[in-house]
Amino acid sequence: MRPLLLSALCLAVLSFGPRANGPTAEAQKERGPSADLDLPPEAQQAVEAGISFLIRTQNPDGSWLSDGSTGRYPTAITALAGLALLANGSTCYSGKHTTNVRAAVEYILQHADADTGLIGGQEAGRPMFGHGFAMLFLAQVYGSEGEPALQRRIRAALVNAVGLTVRTQSERGGWFYTPTSSEDEGAVTITQMQGLRACANAGIAVPSGTVKRALGYIRQSANPDGGIAYRAGVAGPSRSGITCAAVATMYAAGLYEDELVENAFRYATENVSVVAPSRAGGTHFFYSHLYLSQVVYFRGGRQWEEYFRGIRNWLLEAQNEDGSWSGDYIGRAYGAACALLILQLPYNNLPVLQR
């Protein structure tokens, strides 16, 4: 892989589809009638209970672990929980939970290696998940009103992070659990692509060739049944969770009417239930719906109304008494972050997830 050269850089906004602008402070305070229609009082109460759980379980250093104050994957979970607070309308500079958002940002920045570009530590042998989610989180924070010094720190971390992701892309166009270019797999590839898209939208330079090869990786992973396999170039069954994630990423790239996308979306809706953790991924129910919800939200209309009513009702029933959700096999903080990102889509606060 060639090093990241200034002469080879170009913004990948066109490759990733139209850039979404962030919400104004006023828009964050007034979420509009559509949000109220999609979130009846009991759902709004569930959101507030979930947010309260995250606030209570944030560690003194600003991080969250998979089960809140205990568990694993601090970089990934901190980024996801931070995204849930941003989706609730808070930023580093405004909103009810600004102190918590700022603490999460500081934790992520303190674990951004200026030499390698990697954000986070080893993360139980899977640091690239945390790296990708951290890029997504920081890119949503970057550019909002506030301190120029903090913006410069975030930009430096994102530029270095993009550099690492570019350098570690495999020959096929994907990424692996660890920052190596010799292997790849679908779930990490999706995480890097969404992180890169968010960075490009925030004005960070992303090589268009990296984006093109990554989209090609997803195409190579498609099976005849429409689903997406775990790894490109290796025969294997379609994975519903990865398929949901792949469709969300292709949508982010502006490929709304592509045949591969339509086939993958059909496979996802046929294999992902909104009423129980069935083939929705079994142990990956929250992961599947984290991405499928984005896709159906972008599609809108009656399909969104029916889907969201189903997943919303399921999440309300599945919420724990402490406000959390038991997120697959990973933990309550992970489950709470995923559930809150789904339930708060109508608030339209995250630039990368805006219609």
C-alpha positions in Angstrom: 0.0 0.0 0.0 1.4 3.4 -1.0 1.8 6.0 1.8 -0.7 8.7 2.0 0.6 11.5 -0.2 -0.9 15.0 -0.5 -0.8 14.8 -4.2 -3.0 11.7 -4.1 -5.6 13.1 -1.8 -9.0 14.3 -2.8 -12.2 14.7 -0.8 -14.4 11.7 -1.2 -17.7 13.5 -0.7 -18.9 12.8 -4.2 -17.9 9.1 -3.8 -19.8 9.0 -0.6 -22.9 10.8 -1.8 -24.3 14.2 -0.8 -22.8 15.8 2.2 -25.1 16.2 5.2 -24.9 19.4 7.1 -25.1 19.3 10.9 -28.2 20.5 12.8 -28.2 24.0 14.2 -28.5 24.5 17.9 -32.1 25.6 17.4 -32.9 22.5 15.4 -31.5 20.4 18.2 -33.9 22.0 20.7 -36.9 21.8 18.4 -36.9 18.3 16.9 -40.1 18.9 15.0 -43.5 17.2 14.8 -42.2 14.1 12.9 -40.1 13.1 15.9 -43.1 13.4 18.3 -45.2 11.3 15.9 -42.6 8.6 15.7 -41.8 8.7 19.4 -44.9 8.6 21.6 -44.5 9.5 25.3 -43.6 6.0 26.4 -40.8 5.8 23.8 -39.5 9.2 24.8 -39.5 8.0 28.4 -37.5 4.9 27.3 -35.0 7.2 25.5 -34.5 9.3 28.6 -34.1 6.2 30.8 -31.5 4.8 28.4 -29.6 8.1 28.4 -29.7 8.2 32.2 -28.2 4.7 32.3 -25.3 5.9 30.1 -24.8 9.0 32.2 -24.7 6.9 35.4 -22.3 4.3 34.1 -19.7 6.6 32.4 -16.3 6.1 34.0 -14.4 9.0 35.6 -12.0 9.0 32.6 -14.9 9.6 30.2 -15.1 6.0 28.9 -17.7 3.3 28.9 -17.1 -0.4 28.8 -19.3 -3.0 27.2 -21.5 -3.4 30.3 -21.2 0.3 31.4 -18.5 0.8 34.1 -17.3 -2.8 33.6 -16.5 -5.0 30.6 -14.4 -4.6 27.4 -13.9 -2.6 24.2 -13.6 0.9 25.8 -12.9 2.7 22.5 -15.7 1.2 20.5 -18.3 1.5 23.3 -17.2 5.0 24.3 -17.7 6.1 20.7 -21.1 4.4 20.4 -22.3 5.8 23.7 -21.0 9.3 22.7 -22.9 9.0 19.4 -26.1 8.2 21.4 -25.6 11.4 23.4 -25.0 13.4 20.3 -28.2 11.9 18.8 -30.0 13.1 21.9 -29.1 16.7 21.0 -26.0 17.3 23.2 -22.6 18.4 21.9 -19.3 19.4 23.5 -20.7 22.9 23.8 -24.4 22.8 24.2 -27.1 20.5 25.5 -28.1 18.7 28.7 -25.1 16.3 28.6 -22.4 18.4 27.2 -20.0 17.5 30.1 -20.4 13.8 29.3 -19.9 14.3 25.6 -16.7 16.4 26.2 -15.4 13.7 28.6 -16.0 11.0 25.9 -14.2 13.1 23.3 -11.2 13.7 25.6 -11.0 10.0 26.3 -10.9 9.1 22.6 -8.4 11.9 21.9 -6.1 10.7 24.7 -6.1 7.2 23.1 -5.3 8.4 19.6 -1.7 7.4 18.7 -0.1 10.3 16.8 2.6 8.1 15.5 0.5 5.2 14.1 -2.9 6.9 13.7 -4.6 4.1 15.6 -7.4 5.3 17.9 -7.6 3.0 20.9 -5.6 0.1 22.3 -5.7 -3.5 21.4 -9.4 -3.8 22.3 -9.3 -7.6 23.0 -7.5 -8.2 19.8 -9.9 -6.3 17.6 -8.8 -2.6 17.6 -10.1 -1.7 14.2 -13.7 -1.8 15.3 -12.9 0.8 17.9 -10.9 2.8 15.5 -13.7 2.9 12.9 -16.4 3.9 15.5 -14.0 6.5 17.0 -13.6 8.1 13.5 -17.4 8.2 13.2 -17.8 9.8 16.6 -15.1 12.4 16.3 -16.2 13.4 12.8 -19.7 14.2 14.2 -18.2 16.4 16.8 -15.7 18.1 14.5 -16.8 21.4 13.0 -19.5 22.2 15.6 -19.2 25.6 17.3 -16.7 25.8 20.1 -13.0 26.0 20.9 -10.6 26.2 18.0 -7.9 24.3 20.0 -10.2 21.3 20.5 -11.2 21.4 16.8 -7.5 21.3 15.9 -6.9 18.3 18.1 -9.9 16.5 16.6 -8.8 17.3 13.1 -5.2 16.0 13.8 -6.6 12.8 15.2 -8.9 12.3 12.3 -6.2 13.0 9.6 -3.9 10.4 11.3 -6.8 7.9 11.7 -7.7 8.2 8.0 -4.0 7.7 7.2 -3.9 4.4 9.2 -7.1 3.2 7.5 -5.8 4.0 4.1 -2.5 2.3 4.7 -4.0 -0.9 6.1 -6.6 -1.6 3.4 -6.1 -5.0 1.9 -5.4 -5.8 -1.7 -9.0 -6.9 -2.1 -10.2 -3.5 -0.6 -11.2 -4.5 2.9 -9.9 -4.4 6.4 -9.3 -6.8 9.3 -9.6 -6.8 13.1 -6.1 -5.6 13.4 -4.3 -2.9 11.4 -2.8 -5.2 8.8 -3.2 -5.1 5.0 -2.7 -8.9 4.6 -6.3 -9.9 5.7 -9.8 -8.6 5.6 -13.4 -9.3 6.6 -16.8 -7.7 6.1 -17.8 -6.3 9.5 -14.6 -4.3 10.0 -14.7 -3.2 6.4 -18.1 -1.7 7.0 -16.9 0.1 10.2 -14.0 1.7 8.3 -16.2 2.8 5.4 -18.7 4.5 7.6 -15.9 6.2 9.6 -14.3 7.4 6.3 -17.6 8.7 5.0 -18.1 10.7 8.2 -14.6 12.1 7.9 -15.1 13.1 4.3 -18.4 14.8 5.2 -16.5 16.7 7.9 -14.0 18.0 5.3 -11.1 15.5 6.0 -9.4 14.4 2.9 -10.1 10.7 1.9 -8.5 9.2 -1.2 -11.3 8.3 -3.7 -9.3 5.2 -4.7 -9.7 3.8 -1.2 -13.5 4.3 -1.4 -13.7 2.7 -4.8 -11.8 -0.4 -3.7 -13.8 -0.7 -0.5 -17.1 -0.6 -2.5 -15.6 -3.2 -4.8 -14.9 -5.4 -1.7 -18.6 -5.4 -0.9 -19.5 -6.3 -4.4 -17.1 -9.2 -4.3 -18.8 -10.4 -1.1 -22.3 -10.6 -2.6 -23.9 -14.1 -2.9 -26.5 -15.1 -5.5 -29.2 -15.0 -2.8 -28.6 -11.3 -2.4 -26.9 -11.5 0.9 -23.3 -10.5 1.8 -20.8 -13.1 2.9 -18.4 -12.7 5.8 -15.4 -12.3 3.5 -14.8 -11.5 -0.2 -13.3 -14.2 -2.3 -14.1 -16.9 0.2 -17.2 -19.1 -0.3 -19.5 -18.8 2.6 -23.1 -18.3 3.6 -24.7 -14.8 3.6 -24.6 -13.1 6.9 -27.7 -11.0 7.7 -26.0 -8.6 10.1 -23.2 -7.9 7.6 -25.8 -7.5 4.8 -27.7 -4.9 6.8 -24.4 -3.0 7.5 -23.3 -3.3 3.8 -26.6 -1.8 2.5 -26.3 1.1 5.0 -22.8 1.8 3.7 -23.8 1.6 0.1 -26.6 4.0 0.8 -24.1 6.3 2.4 -22.1 6.1 -0.9 -25.2 7.3 -2.8 -25.9 4.0 -4.4 -29.7 4.0 -3.9 -30.8 2.2 -7.1 -28.0 -0.2 -7.6 -29.1 -3.8 -8.3 -26.7 -5.2 -5.7 -28.1 -2.9 -3.1 -31.7 -3.8 -3.9 -30.9 -7.5 -3.7 -29.1 -7.1 -0.4 -31.9 -5.0 1.0 -34.5 -7.7 0.0 -32.3 -10.3 1.7 -32.0 -8.3 4.8 -35.7 -7.6 5.2 -36.5 -11.2 4.5 -34.0 -12.5 7.1 -34.1 -9.9 9.9 -37.1 -9.9 12.2 -38.3 -6.9 14.2 -40.2 -8.9 16.7 -37.5 -11.3 18.1 -33.8 -12.1 17.8 -34.4 -14.7 15.2 -32.3 -14.8 12.0 -31.8 -11.0 12.6 -28.4 -12.2 13.6 -29.3 -14.3 16.6 -26.5 -13.0 18.8 -26.2 -10.0 16.5 -29.8 -8.6 16.8 -28.7 -5.2 17.9 -25.9 -5.0 15.4 -28.3 -5.9 12.6 -30.9 -3.3 13.5 -28.3 -0.6 14.2 -27.7 -0.7 10.4 -31.0 -1.8 9.0 -32.8 1.0 10.8 -30.6 3.5 9.0 -31.4 2.0 5.7 -35.2 2.0 6.2 -35.0 5.5 7.7 -33.3 6.8 4.5 -36.0 5.0 2.4 -38.8 6.7 4.4 -42.5 6.4 3.7 -44.8 3.6 4.8 -41.9 1.1 4.9 -40.2 3.2 7.5 -43.4 3.8 9.5 -44.1 0.0 9.7 -40.5 -1.0 10.4 -40.0 1.7 13.1 -43.2 0.9 14.8 -42.2 -2.8 15.1 -38.6 -2.2 16.3 -39.6 0.6 18.6 -42.2 -1.6 20.3 -39.8 -4.5 20.6 -37.1 -2.2 22.1 -39.6 -0.8 24.6 -40.5 -4.3 25.8 -36.9 -5.4 25.9 -35.6 -2.5 28.0 -34.2 -3.4 31.4 -35.4 -1.7 34.6 -32.2 0.2 34.9 -32.8 1.8 31.5 -30.3 -0.4 29.6 -30.8 -3.1 27.0 -29.0 -6.4 27.1 -27.1 -5.9 23.8 -26.6 -9.3 22.2 -23.8 -11.1 24.1 -21.7 -7.9 24.5 -23.3 -5.9 27.3 -25.8 -3.4 28.5 -23.9 -0.2 27.5 -23.5 -1.6 24.0 -27.2 -2.5 23.9 -28.2 0.9 25.3 -26.1 2.8 22.7 -27.5 0.7 19.8 -31.1 1.0 21.0 -30.8 4.7 21.5 -29.2 5.3 18.1 -32.2 3.4 16.6 -34.9 5.1 18.7 -33.5 8.6 18.1 -33.2 8.5 14.3 -36.4 10.7 14.0 -34.5 13.4 16.0 -32.3 13.8 13.0 -29.4 15.1 15.0 -26.4 13.1 13.7 -25.1 14.6 10.4 -24.0 11.2 9.0 -27.5 9.8 9.6 -29.6 12.7 8.3 -31.9 12.2 5.3 
